[in-house]
Every structure is written in structure tokens, then in C-alpha cells.
Amino acid sequence: MTLVGGIEAGGTKFVCGVGTGPGELQTTSFSTTTPDETLDRVAAYFAEHPVARIGVGSFGPLDL
């Protein structure tokens, strides 16, 4: 099966996960710090867990 990943990017914490479906999911979470430090942690996580695709969920102020 294809391994896929997901990122929930929040203002206070990030959650990264990989799996093949809802029953086969591995996640980790960490506090959001500086943009560089936080994205370095995301990149390191996915370097250890290569995936075919990544989805990102994020929210925040929008400038329409």
C-alpha cells in the first residue's frame, strides 16, 4: 500500500502523521516555535518517513 502523510499546522502545535489509512496511522506532535525551526522538524520527520503524497491542513487570518 502507498504511504501518505499529513500535517496539521497550528499556531501552538504541529501534528505530522503517516499511514496507509485510518487504521494504520502513526503521528507525532510538537510545539510550534520559529518558522525555520518548526519546518526543519517537519522536514526531518518526513525524511525518516518517506511518503508518496502529503496533505496540509492549516488555518489563520486570511487577507481577501
Distance bins in CASP14 RR format, pairs under 12 A and 6 or more apart:
PFRMAT RR
TARGET T0000
AUTHOR 0000-0000-0000
RMODE 2
METHOD distances of the structure
MODEL  1
1 18 0 0 0 0 0 1 0 0 0 0 0
1 19 0 0 0 0 1 0 0 0 0 0 0
1 20 1 0 1 0 0 0 0 0 0 0 0
1 21 0 0 0 0 1 0 0 0 0 0 0
1 23 0 0 0 0 0 1 0 0 0 0 0
1 24 1 0 0 1 0 0 0 0 0 0 0
1 51 0 0 0 0 0 1 0 0 0 0 0
1 52 0 0 0 0 1 0 0 0 0 0 0
2 18 0 0 0 0 0 1 0 0 0 0 0
2 19 0 0 0 0 1 0 0 0 0 0 0
2 20 1 0 0 1 0 0 0 0 0 0 0
2 21 0 0 0 0 1 0 0 0 0 0 0
2 24 0 0 0 0 0 1 0 0 0 0 0
2 50 0 0 0 0 0 1 0 0 0 0 0
2 51 0 0 0 0 1 0 0 0 0 0 0
2 52 1 0 1 0 0 0 0 0 0 0 0
2 53 1 0 0 1 0 0 0 0 0 0 0
3 17 0 0 0 0 0 1 0 0 0 0 0
3 18 1 0 1 0 0 0 0 0 0 0 0
3 19 1 0 1 0 0 0 0 0 0 0 0
3 20 1 0 0 1 0 0 0 0 0 0 0
3 21 0 0 0 0 1 0 0 0 0 0 0
3 24 0 0 0 0 1 0 0 0 0 0 0
3 25 0 0 0 0 0 1 0 0 0 0 0
3 26 0 0 0 0 1 0 0 0 0 0 0
3 46 0 0 0 0 0 1 0 0 0 0 0
3 48 0 0 0 0 0 1 0 0 0 0 0
3 49 1 0 0 1 0 0 0 0 0 0 0
3 50 1 0 0 1 0 0 0 0 0 0 0
3 51 1 0 1 0 0 0 0 0 0 0 0
3 52 1 0 0 1 0 0 0 0 0 0 0
3 53 0 0 0 0 1 0 0 0 0 0 0
3 54 0 0 0 0 0 1 0 0 0 0 0
4 16 0 0 0 0 0 1 0 0 0 0 0
4 17 0 0 0 0 1 0 0 0 0 0 0
4 18 1 0 0 1 0 0 0 0 0 0 0
4 19 1 0 0 1 0 0 0 0 0 0 0
4 20 1 0 0 1 0 0 0 0 0 0 0
4 21 1 0 0 1 0 0 0 0 0 0 0
4 22 0 0 0 0 0 1 0 0 0 0 0
4 24 0 0 0 0 0 1 0 0 0 0 0
4 25 0 0 0 0 1 0 0 0 0 0 0
4 26 0 0 0 0 0 1 0 0 0 0 0
4 46 0 0 0 0 0 1 0 0 0 0 0
4 49 0 0 0 0 0 1 0 0 0 0 0
4 50 0 0 0 0 0 1 0 0 0 0 0
4 51 1 0 1 0 0 0 0 0 0 0 0
4 52 1 0 1 0 0 0 0 0 0 0 0
4 53 1 0 1 0 0 0 0 0 0 0 0
4 54 1 0 0 1 0 0 0 0 0 0 0
4 55 1 0 0 1 0 0 0 0 0 0 0
5 15 0 0 0 0 0 1 0 0 0 0 0
5 16 1 0 0 1 0 0 0 0 0 0 0
5 17 1 0 1 0 0 0 0 0 0 0 0
5 18 1 0 1 0 0 0 0 0 0 0 0
5 19 1 0 0 1 0 0 0 0 0 0 0
5 20 0 0 0 0 1 0 0 0 0 0 0
5 21 0 0 0 0 0 1 0 0 0 0 0
5 24 0 0 0 0 0 1 0 0 0 0 0
5 25 0 0 0 0 1 0 0 0 0 0 0
5 26 0 0 0 0 1 0 0 0 0 0 0
5 27 0 0 0 0 1 0 0 0 0 0 0
5 28 0 0 0 0 0 1 0 0 0 0 0
5 42 0 0 0 0 0 1 0 0 0 0 0
5 45 0 0 0 0 1 0 0 0 0 0 0
5 46 1 0 0 1 0 0 0 0 0 0 0
5 49 1 0 0 1 0 0 0 0 0 0 0
5 50 0 0 0 0 1 0 0 0 0 0 0
5 51 1 0 1 0 0 0 0 0 0 0 0
5 52 0 0 0 0 1 0 0 0 0 0 0
5 53 1 0 0 1 0 0 0 0 0 0 0
5 54 1 0 1 0 0 0 0 0 0 0 0
5 55 1 0 0 1 0 0 0 0 0 0 0
5 56 0 0 0 0 1 0 0 0 0 0 0
5 57 0 0 0 0 0 1 0 0 0 0 0
6 14 0 0 0 0 0 1 0 0 0 0 0
6 15 0 0 0 0 1 0 0 0 0 0 0
6 16 1 0 0 1 0 0 0 0 0 0 0
6 17 1 0 1 0 0 0 0 0 0 0 0
6 18 1 0 0 1 0 0 0 0 0 0 0
6 19 0 0 0 0 1 0 0 0 0 0 0
6 21 0 0 0 0 0 1 0 0 0 0 0
6 25 0 0 0 0 1 0 0 0 0 0 0
6 26 0 0 0 0 0 1 0 0 0 0 0
6 27 0 0 0 0 1 0 0 0 0 0 0
6 28 0 0 0 0 0 1 0 0 0 0 0
6 29 0 0 0 0 0 1 0 0 0 0 0
6 42 0 0 0 0 1 0 0 0 0 0 0
6 45 0 0 0 0 0 1 0 0 0 0 0
6 46 0 0 0 0 1 0 0 0 0 0 0
6 49 0 0 0 0 0 1 0 0 0 0 0
6 51 0 0 0 0 1 0 0 0 0 0 0
6 52 0 0 0 0 0 1 0 0 0 0 0
6 53 0 0 0 0 1 0 0 0 0 0 0
6 54 1 0 1 0 0 0 0 0 0 0 0
6 55 1 0 1 0 0 0 0 0 0 0 0
6 56 1 0 0 1 0 0 0 0 0 0 0
6 57 1 0 0 1 0 0 0 0 0 0 0
6 58 0 0 0 0 0 1 0 0 0 0 0
7 13 0 0 0 0 0 1 0 0 0 0 0
7 14 1 0 0 1 0 0 0 0 0 0 0
7 15 1 0 0 1 0 0 0 0 0 0 0
7 16 1 0 1 0 0 0 0 0 0 0 0
7 17 1 0 0 1 0 0 0 0 0 0 0
7 18 0 0 0 0 0 1 0 0 0 0 0
7 27 0 0 0 0 0 1 0 0 0 0 0
7 28 0 0 0 0 0 1 0 0 0 0 0
7 29 0 0 0 0 0 1 0 0 0 0 0
7 30 0 0 0 0 0 1 0 0 0 0 0
7 32 0 0 0 0 0 1 0 0 0 0 0
7 38 0 0 0 0 0 1 0 0 0 0 0
7 39 0 0 0 0 0 1 0 0 0 0 0
7 41 0 0 0 0 0 1 0 0 0 0 0
7 42 1 0 0 1 0 0 0 0 0 0 0
7 43 0 0 0 0 0 1 0 0 0 0 0
7 45 0 0 0 0 1 0 0 0 0 0 0
7 46 0 0 0 0 1 0 0 0 0 0 0
7 49 0 0 0 0 0 1 0 0 0 0 0
7 51 0 0 0 0 0 1 0 0 0 0 0
7 53 0 0 0 0 0 1 0 0 0 0 0
7 54 1 0 0 1 0 0 0 0 0 0 0
7 55 1 0 0 1 0 0 0 0 0 0 0
7 56 1 0 1 0 0 0 0 0 0 0 0
7 57 1 0 0 1 0 0 0 0 0 0 0
7 58 1 0 0 1 0 0 0 0 0 0 0
8 14 1 0 0 1 0 0 0 0 0 0 0
8 15 1 0 1 0 0 0 0 0 0 0 0
8 16 0 0 0 0 1 0 0 0 0 0 0
8 17 0 0 0 0 1 0 0 0 0 0 0
8 27 0 0 0 0 1 0 0 0 0 0 0
8 28 0 0 0 0 0 1 0 0 0 0 0
8 29 0 0 0 0 1 0 0 0 0 0 0
8 30 0 0 0 0 0 1 0 0 0 0 0
8 32 0 0 0 0 0 1 0 0 0 0 0
8 42 0 0 0 0 0 1 0 0 0 0 0
8 54 0 0 0 0 0 1 0 0 0 0 0
8 55 0 0 0 0 1 0 0 0 0 0 0
8 56 0 0 0 0 1 0 0 0 0 0 0
8 57 1 0 1 0 0 0 0 0 0 0 0
8 58 1 0 0 1 0 0 0 0 0 0 0
8 59 0 0 0 0 1 0 0 0 0 0 0
9 15 0 0 0 0 1 0 0 0 0 0 0
9 16 0 0 0 0 1 0 0 0 0 0 0
9 29 0 0 0 0 0 1 0 0 0 0 0
9 30 0 0 0 0 0 1 0 0 0 0 0
9 32 1 0 0 1 0 0 0 0 0 0 0
9 35 0 0 0 0 0 1 0 0 0 0 0
9 38 0 0 0 0 1 0 0 0 0 0 0
9 39 0 0 0 0 1 0 0 0 0 0 0
9 41 0 0 0 0 0 1 0 0 0 0 0
9 42 0 0 0 0 1 0 0 0 0 0 0
9 54 0 0 0 0 0 1 0 0 0 0 0
9 55 0 0 0 0 0 1 0 0 0 0 0
9 56 1 0 0 1 0 0 0 0 0 0 0
9 57 1 0 0 1 0 0 0 0 0 0 0
9 58 1 0 1 0 0 0 0 0 0 0 0
9 59 0 0 0 0 1 0 0 0 0 0 0
9 60 0 0 0 0 1 0 0 0 0 0 0
10 16 0 0 0 0 0 1 0 0 0 0 0
10 29 0 0 0 0 0 1 0 0 0 0 0
10 30 0 0 0 0 0 1 0 0 0 0 0
10 31 0 0 0 0 0 1 0 0 0 0 0
10 32 1 0 0 1 0 0 0 0 0 0 0
10 33 0 0 0 0 0 1 0 0 0 0 0
10 38 0 0 0 0 1 0 0 0 0 0 0
10 42 0 0 0 0 0 1 0 0 0 0 0
10 56 0 0 0 0 0 1 0 0 0 0 0
10 57 0 0 0 0 1 0 0 0 0 0 0
10 58 1 0 0 1 0 0 0 0 0 0 0
10 59 1 0 0 1 0 0 0 0 0 0 0
10 60 0 0 0 0 1 0 0 0 0 0 0
11 30 0 0 0 0 0 1 0 0 0 0 0
11 31 0 0 0 0 1 0 0 0 0 0 0
11 32 1 0 1 0 0 0 0 0 0 0 0
11 33 0 0 0 0 0 1 0 0 0 0 0
11 35 0 0 0 0 0 1 0 0 0 0 0
11 38 0 0 0 0 1 0 0 0 0 0 0
11 57 0 0 0 0 0 1 0 0 0 0 0
11 58 0 0 0 0 1 0 0 0 0 0 0
11 59 0 0 0 0 1 0 0 0 0 0 0
11 60 0 0 0 0 1 0 0 0 0 0 0
11 61 0 0 0 0 0 1 0 0 0 0 0
12 29 0 0 0 0 0 1 0 0 0 0 0
12 30 0 0 0 0 0 1 0 0 0 0 0
12 31 1 0 0 1 0 0 0 0 0 0 0
12 32 1 0 1 0 0 0 0 0 0 0 0
12 33 0 0 0 0 0 1 0 0 0 0 0
12 38 0 0 0 0 0 1 0 0 0 0 0
13 27 0 0 0 0 0 1 0 0 0 0 0
13 28 0 0 0 0 0 1 0 0 0 0 0
13 29 1 0 1 0 0 0 0 0 0 0 0
13 30 1 0 0 1 0 0 0 0 0 0 0
13 31 1 0 1 0 0 0 0 0 0 0 0
13 32 1 0 1 0 0 0 0 0 0 0 0
13 33 0 0 0 0 0 1 0 0 0 0 0
13 38 0 0 0 0 1 0 0 0 0 0 0
13 41 0 0 0 0 0 1 0 0 0 0 0
13 42 0 0 0 0 0 1 0 0 0 0 0
14 27 0 0 0 0 0 1 0 0 0 0 0
14 28 0 0 0 0 1 0 0 0 0 0 0
14 29 1 0 0 1 0 0 0 0 0 0 0
14 30 1 0 1 0 0 0 0 0 0 0 0
14 31 1 0 0 1 0 0 0 0 0 0 0
14 32 1 0 1 0 0 0 0 0 0 0 0
14 33 0 0 0 0 1 0 0 0 0 0 0
14 35 0 0 0 0 0 1 0 0 0 0 0
14 37 0 0 0 0 0 1 0 0 0 0 0
14 38 1 0 0 1 0 0 0 0 0 0 0
14 39 0 0 0 0 1 0 0 0 0 0 0
14 40 0 0 0 0 0 1 0 0 0 0 0
14 41 1 0 0 1 0 0 0 0 0 0 0
14 42 1 0 0 1 0 0 0 0 0 0 0
14 43 0 0 0 0 0 1 0 0 0 0 0
14 44 0 0 0 0 0 1 0 0 0 0 0
14 45 0 0 0 0 1 0 0 0 0 0 0
14 46 0 0 0 0 0 1 0 0 0 0 0
14 56 0 0 0 0 0 1 0 0 0 0 0
14 57 0 0 0 0 0 1 0 0 0 0 0
14 58 0 0 0 0 1 0 0 0 0 0 0
15 25 0 0 0 0 0 1 0 0 0 0 0
15 26 0 0 0 0 0 1 0 0 0 0 0
15 27 1 0 1 0 0 0 0 0 0 0 0
15 28 1 0 0 1 0 0 0 0 0 0 0
15 29 1 0 1 0 0 0 0 0 0 0 0
15 30 0 0 0 0 1 0 0 0 0 0 0
15 31 0 0 0 0 0 1 0 0 0 0 0
15 32 0 0 0 0 0 1 0 0 0 0 0
15 38 0 0 0 0 0 1 0 0 0 0 0
15 41 0 0 0 0 0 1 0 0 0 0 0
15 42 0 0 0 0 0 1 0 0 0 0 0
15 45 0 0 0 0 0 1 0 0 0 0 0
15 55 0 0 0 0 0 1 0 0 0 0 0
15 56 0 0 0 0 0 1 0 0 0 0 0
15 57 0 0 0 0 1 0 0 0 0 0 0
15 58 0 0 0 0 0 1 0 0 0 0 0
16 25 0 0 0 0 0 1 0 0 0 0 0
16 26 0 0 0 0 1 0 0 0 0 0 0
16 27 1 0 0 1 0 0 0 0 0 0 0
16 28 1 0 1 0 0 0 0 0 0 0 0
16 29 1 0 0 1 0 0 0 0 0 0 0
16 30 0 0 0 0 1 0 0 0 0 0 0
16 38 0 0 0 0 0 1 0 0 0 0 0
16 39 0 0 0 0 0 1 0 0 0 0 0
16 41 0 0 0 0 1 0 0 0 0 0 0
16 42 1 0 1 0 0 0 0 0 0 0 0
16 43 0 0 0 0 0 1 0 0 0 0 0
16 44 0 0 0 0 1 0 0 0 0 0 0
16 45 1 0 1 0 0 0 0 0 0 0 0
16 46 1 0 0 1 0 0 0 0 0 0 0
16 47 0 0 0 0 0 1 0 0 0 0 0
16 48 0 0 0 0 0 1 0 0 0 0 0
16 49 0 0 0 0 1 0 0 0 0 0 0
16 51 0 0 0 0 0 1 0 0 0 0 0
16 54 0 0 0 0 1 0 0 0 0 0 0
16 55 0 0 0 0 0 1 0 0 0 0 0
16 56 0 0 0 0 0 1 0 0 0 0 0
16 57 0 0 0 0 0 1 0 0 0 0 0
17 24 0 0 0 0 0 1 0 0 0 0 0
17 25 1 0 0 1 0 0 0 0 0 0 0
17 26 1 0 0 1 0 0 0 0 0 0 0
17 27 1 0 1 0 0 0 0 0 0 0 0
17 28 1 0 0 1 0 0 0 0 0 0 0
17 29 0 0 0 0 1 0 0 0 0 0 0
17 30 0 0 0 0 0 1 0 0 0 0 0
17 42 0 0 0 0 0 1 0 0 0 0 0
17 45 1 0 0 1 0 0 0 0 0 0 0
17 46 0 0 0 0 1 0 0 0 0 0 0
17 48 0 0 0 0 0 1 0 0 0 0 0
17 49 1 0 0 1 0 0 0 0 0 0 0
17 51 0 0 0 0 1 0 0 0 0 0 0
17 54 0 0 0 0 1 0 0 0 0 0 0
17 55 0 0 0 0 1 0 0 0 0 0 0
17 56 0 0 0 0 0 1 0 0 0 0 0
17 57 0 0 0 0 0 1 0 0 0 0 0
18 24 0 0 0 0 1 0 0 0 0 0 0
18 25 1 0 0 1 0 0 0 0 0 0 0
18 26 1 0 1 0 0 0 0 0 0 0 0
18 27 0 0 0 0 1 0 0 0 0 0 0
18 28 0 0 0 0 1 0 0 0 0 0 0
18 45 0 0 0 0 1 0 0 0 0 0 0
18 46 1 0 0 1 0 0 0 0 0 0 0
18 47 0 0 0 0 0 1 0 0 0 0 0
18 48 0 0 0 0 1 0 0 0 0 0 0
18 49 1 0 1 0 0 0 0 0 0 0 0
18 50 0 0 0 0 1 0 0 0 0 0 0
18 51 1 0 1 0 0 0 0 0 0 0 0
18 52 0 0 0 0 0 1 0 0 0 0 0
18 53 0 0 0 0 0 1 0 0 0 0 0
18 54 0 0 0 0 1 0 0 0 0 0 0
18 55 0 0 0 0 0 1 0 0 0 0 0
19 25 1 0 1 0 0 0 0 0 0 0 0
19 26 1 0 0 1 0 0 0 0 0 0 0
19 27 0 0 0 0 1 0 0 0 0 0 0
19 49 0 0 0 0 1 0 0 0 0 0 0
19 50 0 0 0 0 0 1 0 0 0 0 0
19 51 1 0 0 1 0 0 0 0 0 0 0
19 52 0 0 0 0 0 1 0 0 0 0 0
19 53 0 0 0 0 0 1 0 0 0 0 0
19 54 0 0 0 0 0 1 0 0 0 0 0
20 26 0 0 0 0 0 1 0 0 0 0 0
20 49 0 0 0 0 0 1 0 0 0 0 0
20 51 0 0 0 0 0 1 0 0 0 0 0
20 52 0 0 0 0 0 1 0 0 0 0 0
20 53 0 0 0 0 0 1 0 0 0 0 0
25 49 0 0 0 0 0 1 0 0 0 0 0
26 45 0 0 0 0 0 1 0 0 0 0 0
26 48 0 0 0 0 0 1 0 0 0 0 0
26 49 1 0 0 1 0 0 0 0 0 0 0
26 51 0 0 0 0 0 1 0 0 0 0 0
27 45 0 0 0 0 1 0 0 0 0 0 0
27 49 0 0 0 0 0 1 0 0 0 0 0
28 41 0 0 0 0 1 0 0 0 0 0 0
28 42 0 0 0 0 0 1 0 0 0 0 0
28 44 0 0 0 0 0 1 0 0 0 0 0
28 45 1 0 0 1 0 0 0 0 0 0 0
28 46 0 0 0 0 0 1 0 0 0 0 0
28 48 0 0 0 0 1 0 0 0 0 0 0
28 49 0 0 0 0 1 0 0 0 0 0 0
29 38 0 0 0 0 0 1 0 0 0 0 0
29 41 0 0 0 0 0 1 0 0 0 0 0
29 42 0 0 0 0 0 1 0 0 0 0 0
29 45 0 0 0 0 0 1 0 0 0 0 0
30 37 0 0 0 0 1 0 0 0 0 0 0
30 38 1 0 0 1 0 0 0 0 0 0 0
30 39 0 0 0 0 0 1 0 0 0 0 0
30 40 0 0 0 0 0 1 0 0 0 0 0
30 41 1 0 1 0 0 0 0 0 0 0 0
30 42 0 0 0 0 1 0 0 0 0 0 0
30 44 0 0 0 0 0 1 0 0 0 0 0
30 45 0 0 0 0 1 0 0 0 0 0 0
31 37 0 0 0 0 1 0 0 0 0 0 0
31 38 0 0 0 0 1 0 0 0 0 0 0
31 41 0 0 0 0 1 0 0 0 0 0 0
32 38 1 0 1 0 0 0 0 0 0 0 0
32 39 0 0 0 0 0 1 0 0 0 0 0
32 41 0 0 0 0 1 0 0 0 0 0 0
32 42 0 0 0 0 0 1 0 0 0 0 0
32 58 0 0 0 0 0 1 0 0 0 0 0
33 39 0 0 0 0 0 1 0 0 0 0 0
33 40 0 0 0 0 1 0 0 0 0 0 0
33 41 0 0 0 0 1 0 0 0 0 0 0
33 42 0 0 0 0 0 1 0 0 0 0 0
34 40 0 0 0 0 1 0 0 0 0 0 0
34 41 0 0 0 0 0 1 0 0 0 0 0
35 41 0 0 0 0 0 1 0 0 0 0 0
35 42 0 0 0 0 0 1 0 0 0 0 0
36 42 0 0 0 0 0 1 0 0 0 0 0
36 43 0 0 0 0 0 1 0 0 0 0 0
37 43 0 0 0 0 0 1 0 0 0 0 0
37 44 0 0 0 0 0 1 0 0 0 0 0
38 44 0 0 0 0 0 1 0 0 0 0 0
38 45 0 0 0 0 0 1 0 0 0 0 0
38 58 0 0 0 0 0 1 0 0 0 0 0
39 45 0 0 0 0 0 1 0 0 0 0 0
39 46 0 0 0 0 0 1 0 0 0 0 0
39 56 0 0 0 0 0 1 0 0 0 0 0
40 46 0 0 0 0 0 1 0 0 0 0 0
40 47 0 0 0 0 0 1 0 0 0 0 0
41 47 0 0 0 0 0 1 0 0 0 0 0
41 48 0 0 0 0 0 1 0 0 0 0 0
42 48 0 0 0 0 0 1 0 0 0 0 0
42 49 0 0 0 0 0 1 0 0 0 0 0
42 54 0 0 0 0 1 0 0 0 0 0 0
42 55 0 0 0 0 0 1 0 0 0 0 0
42 56 0 0 0 0 1 0 0 0 0 0 0
42 58 0 0 0 0 0 1 0 0 0 0 0
43 49 0 0 0 0 0 1 0 0 0 0 0
43 50 0 0 0 0 0 1 0 0 0 0 0
43 54 0 0 0 0 0 1 0 0 0 0 0
45 51 0 0 0 0 0 1 0 0 0 0 0
45 54 0 0 0 0 0 1 0 0 0 0 0
46 52 0 0 0 0 0 1 0 0 0 0 0
46 53 0 0 0 0 0 1 0 0 0 0 0
46 54 1 0 0 1 0 0 0 0 0 0 0
46 55 0 0 0 0 0 1 0 0 0 0 0
46 56 0 0 0 0 0 1 0 0 0 0 0
END
